[in-house]
Amino acid sequence: MKILVTGASGFIGSHLKNKLREEGHEVYGMSRRPGQEFQADIRDTAKVVDFVRREGIQVVFHLSAALGSHPGGEEYIMDVNYRATRALAEALIPEPVKFVFFSSTGVHGNVPPGRPADEDSPLSPMSPYERSKALAEEAVMKARGRGLRAWIIRPGWVYGPGDRRTFKLFKFLMKNTPLPGNGRNHQHPIYIRDLVEASLKFLGEPPSPIYIISGDEILTVRELVRVACASFGCRQERVFFPVTPVLVASYPLRWFFSLMGREAPITPAKVSFFTVNREFSVERARRELGFSPAVDFARGTARAFEWYKRAGWL
């Protein structure tokens, strides 16, 4: 198949592009930065649609996004994640193409402990990034209602070789410092290879429009730290302290660094990792896609650690 992967320079996009090529597909990577087959800004809808038509693209995996810590702030995040996705989805309605949008389980916000959210659970986004993804989902579903062959993937917390965001977390843990929060909130990780394998299912015609894709394990932050530090050689048992001072400080820090066009070392989005509860059900993906995560967090972090060492990041 002829496939376009937007955001192909990113962590997930690069892994997906490589796997699709391994499977024998003709794949074009798209990015704002040089180095991909198609250089374009996702906000240039006409240019993207023209490429899709000219090359006879059959599937668009749409991963281009501005992350929650982007120094451009909320307006830029909304522009890239929501408005550009809405414009692209609407423009592709008449085209004979499948559209697979990568959203985020973050659209569910702070999930009540012990009550894993599924695809039909209410959306309750908390951050600008999460709100932008929720609005983009709404736009994609509207386009689907008008004829676009569209699906939505909501990945959990994705980690693995090449992930710079998780690498920053691991580096922080290796400092053996006390941690904010109480360590009892949950995170729901998925190893990059498992997410990519699940994404291949969308080359077909999944019966439902939205799928949560995450791993088998739902871990408290305390458990997560113990497992990660077993691989990375940091202190497994930590002191936790009240999060409020760090959270309060994160807002002016984010503003100050945004003036310089840089990402702040501490942001509300980063602090939320230690406070917000993330628990999800992947039963729909198991039942309808045959999805079965193969890599647990202990093996995944060990593989990531070895990759970081080989790459010279550690």
N, C-alpha and C positions, 0 to 999 in steps of 0.2 A: 504494500500500500504506500501511497505518497502522503507523508505526514509532516505537518509543521508543528514544532515545539516552540512556543513563545517562552521567553525567560530561560533560554537554553544555556546561558552562562551561569545560572544559579545552581545551587546545590542539588535540588530535586530535578530540575530540568536537565542538567548535564548527565545525571545518572540515567534518567528516562531516555534521553536521546541515544546514549551509548547502547542501552539494552535493546531498543527498537532496531538499531542497526545490526546488532548481533542476531536478531530474529529475521534479518533479511529485508527489512523495509527500507524504502528510499526516504530518508529523513532530512529535513532542513531545520537547522537551529536558527532562532531569531533572537537578537539582542540589540540593545542600544549601542553596546560596545563592539569594537571590531573583533574579528575572530570567529564569527559564525557565518553561515552561508547567506544569511539575510540580515542586514543591519537596518534596523528601523526602531522608532519609538512607538510603543504600543498605542499611544494617543493619536498617531497618524493613521486613522482608520482607513482612509482611501488607499494609502500605500500598502497596508496589510491585505486588504481585500483584493486589490489588484494583483498582488503576488499569489494569493490563493487561486484566483482565476487563471492567471498566466501559467502557473505550474501544475494545474489540475490537482490541487491538494484535496485529499479525501477525508482526512481527519486533522483537526486542530486541537492539540493539547495546550490549553491556555494557562501558563504559569507565571507570566509577567506580573510582578507586583512590587509595591513599595512596602517594606516591612514597617512594623510598628515603631521602631526606633529611628526611622529615617529623619534626618535633620530638616527635611523640607516641611515637616509639620503636617497638621491634619488636612489642610487644603490640598497639598500635593498628594497625600495618601488617598484622599477621596478621588482626585483627578485620575490617578493611575489605576487604582483598584476598582473603583465603582464606575466612573463616567466612561473610561476607555473600554471597560468590559461591556457596559450597556451598549455603547455605540457599535462595537464589533459584533456583538450578538445580533443586534437589530440588522446590521448590514449583511450578515451572513444568512438571514432567513431564506432568501430566494436561492441560495447556492446549494448544490448537491454535496454537502459536507457535514461530517459529524463534528460536534463541538463539545469538548470535555473541559469543564472549568474546575480548576483546583481552588477550593475555598479553604475553610479551616474549621476544626471543631470549636475554635474560639468563639464562633457565632453563638454558641450556647451559653457563654459567659461562665458565671460561677455556679457549677452544678451542685445540687444538694448532696452531701455525703451519703453514700450507700444507695443512691438512686441514679444509676448510670443513664445518661441521656441517650436517646436513640434519634433516628432521623425525623421522627414526628414530634419530638419534644419542642417546647416553645424556644424561640430564639431570644437571647437576652445579652446581646453584645455589650461590652463594657468600655473598650478602648476605641480610639479612632480607627485602628486597623480592623478590629472585629466588626465595627459598624460598617466599614467600607465593604467588607466581605459579605455581610448580611444583605446590604443593598444590592451588591452585584449578583448575589444568588436570586434575589427577587427579579432583577432585570433579565437574567438568563431564563428563569421559569416563565416570564411573560413572553419572551421570544420563542420558547418551546411551545407555548400555547398558540402561537401564530405560525407554527410549522418548522421551527428550527429543530434539528435532531440533536438535542442537547442533554448532557448529563452533568451532574455535580459530584465531585469527590470532596469529602471533608476529612483531610488527614489529621491524625493526632499529632503529638510532638514528634517530629521526624529527626532522627540523629544518625550518625554513621560517618564513614570516611569522607573527608572533604567538607564537612559542615563547619563553617567558621563560627556560627552563632553558638552551637553546642560546645565547640572548642573553647570559646571564651568562658563558658560556665565551668568546664573542666579545669581550665587554668586557674579560675577563681577558687575552686575547691582545693586545688593543690597548694594554695597558700595557707591552708589549715586554720583559717580564721573562723570566729563565731559566725553564725548565719542568722538572717532576719526571719521572723515568723516563729511558729512553734514546731514546724517540721511534720505536722500531721495532715496537711492538705495533700491531695493526691495529684499525681501526674500520670498520663497515659501514653507511654512512648511507643514508637514503631520504628524498627530498623529500616533504613533506606531501601535495602534490597526487597524487603517484604512489600513496601509501598509500591515500588516499581512493578513487581510481579502482579500485584492487584490491578495496577493501572492498565496492564495489557488486556485485561478482561473487557475494557471499554472499547476495544477494537471491534467487538461484536455489538450486540443489541441488548444490554441489560434491561430487565423488565421494569425496574424502578428508576425514577429520575435522580435520586440522591442516595449516596452511600457514605457512611462513616467507615473509614479505613484506619484501624489502629491495631496495636499488638495485643497479645494475650494477657499481659501483666498490667495491673493498675497498682502503682507503688506510691507510698507516702514519700515525701521528700526525705525523711530520715532513712527509709529503706533505699531510696535512690542513691543517696550519698554513700551509704555503706557499700552498695554494689559497685558504683563507679570508682570509688576510692580503692577498692580491691584491685582494680585494673591499673589505676593511675598512681597508686602509691601514696595516697594522701590519708590523713587521719579519718577513720571511719566514723568515730563517735564525735559529735560536735555539740557545743553550747549554742543554744538558740536564744535570741534576745528580741524584745518588742520591735515590731516592724515600723511603727508610726514615725519615729525620727528619720529613718532612711527614706520612707515614702514621701514625707514632707520635703526633704532635701532634694529629692529627685526632680521635682517640678522646676525650680529655678535653675538647676543644673542643665536640664534638657533645654530650657530657653536660652541660657548663656551659650551653650555649645552650638545651638542652631544658628546663632548669629555669625558663627565662624564656619558654618556649613559642615559641622562635624557631629558625629554621634557622641552623646554624653556617656561617661563610664557607668553612670547609674541613671536609669529612666524608670518611669512608672511601669512600663511594659516589662522590664527586667525584674523589678521588684515583685510583680504579680506572680512570677514563677514560684515564689515562696509563700504566697498567700491564697491564690485562687485555686479552687478545687476542680479537677478535670477527671471525670469518670464517664466512660461511654460504652455503649453496646455495639458490637460488630456482628450481631446475629443476622441482620439482613444480608450483609456481605457474605457471611458463611453459607447461608441458605441459598441465596440466589446466584452468587458468583463462584461458590466453591472456595472462598478465601480461607486460607489457613496460614497464619504467621509461622515462619520457620525459625526465627532467631530471637532468643530471649535476651533480656537486657544485659545479663552478665556476659554472654558471648558477644553481643553487639558492641558493648563498651570495650571489651578486650580487642576486638577487631579494629575499632576506631583508634584505640591507643597505639596499636602497632602501626597503623597507617600514618598517624601523626608523627611518630618517630621516624619512619622511613622518609616522610616528606620533609623532615627537618623542622617541623613546627615545634617540637619539644627538644 
